Amino acid sequence: MKKILVIGSAGQIGSELTLALRDIYGGENVIAGIRKTKPSEKLSETGPVEVVDALDMDNFVSVVKKHNVDAIINMAAILSATGEKNPMLAWDVNMNGLINVLEVAREFEMKQVLVPSSIAVFGPTTPRDNTPQETVLKPTTIYGVTKVAGELLGDYYVKRYGMDVRGLRYPGIISNETLPGGGTTDYAVAIYYEAIKNKKYTCFVNAETRLPMMYMPDCLKATIDLMQADFSKLRHHSDFNVGAMSFSVAELAESIKKHIPEFEIKYEPDYRQEIADSWPNSVDDSAARQEWGWEPEYDLDAMTKDMLEVIGDKHKKGLI
Ligand code: AKB
């Protein structure tokens, strides 16, 4: 792989993944694709940045040609909560964007495409605990519908065109560099910022809500490990379950209270409760472990310690 284009480089995962890939492959070999958001200094100082809209083929193809791109990571997506507010937008960005990525990759004979999926592929009729790799995929959000279709499309391009397409079902991702936007699992990030800034948080899902989650260092590791895995050893391609930890909001609040005893949490569930209730408590990721050696590092308390240190430091410096 020589030239990787990361579409959605200003987003929660894209921003950190682009920098991690630049450390491995060299800054000039990883092109940050952004849309409207101004790139961070870190992003613009460490390698090329291009405005890329996967829905605008002329623009997309011109960037691919300009940089001789031979691998694409498509991190651009409308997430679950925003998707329910605007289903057509979610369909357009998540499906039309994806098919354009796959078609451009096919036309330019790219070496690899990474198309992220999500625990949102599951729905209320899926087994909730230790959700199997192969199971019922009947999501009730438009985001989930696009992610199921995305997995199927990815696998179709592998079978039909012999392309190298890979993807993981990300759980809720918790990080301290770029805020997530429009997801149901965003509470698990916001709670840390509010704990540091105001010592209290009002959560939009109830105390018992339990979801699979992952800290950003593990998310980067999972993504890069899958990208670097030997393709011939993969039995699955676009749909790997990846687990790391699973906790309720009450357990998350307790973990924070170990460091900030005066922290208070209130619950005011809104429409996102139903979305969270339709997703698994935990996932079985044995296929990822067997096929490419997936192993997470962070548990809840290790993540909380790190999150509070980093965000606390930013707060002291007046950055948040
Ligand atoms: C969301 O909450 O929509 C995302 C996801 C789990 O894919 N974070």
Boltz pocket constraint, residues with backbone or C-beta under 6 A from the ligand:
constraints:
  - pocket:
      binder: B
      contacts: [[A, 79], [A, 80], [A, 81], [A, 117], [A, 118], [A, 119], [A, 120], [A, 143], [A, 170], [A, 171], [A, 172], [A, 173], [A, 182], [A, 183], [A, 184], [A, 185], [A, 186]]
      max_distance: 6.0
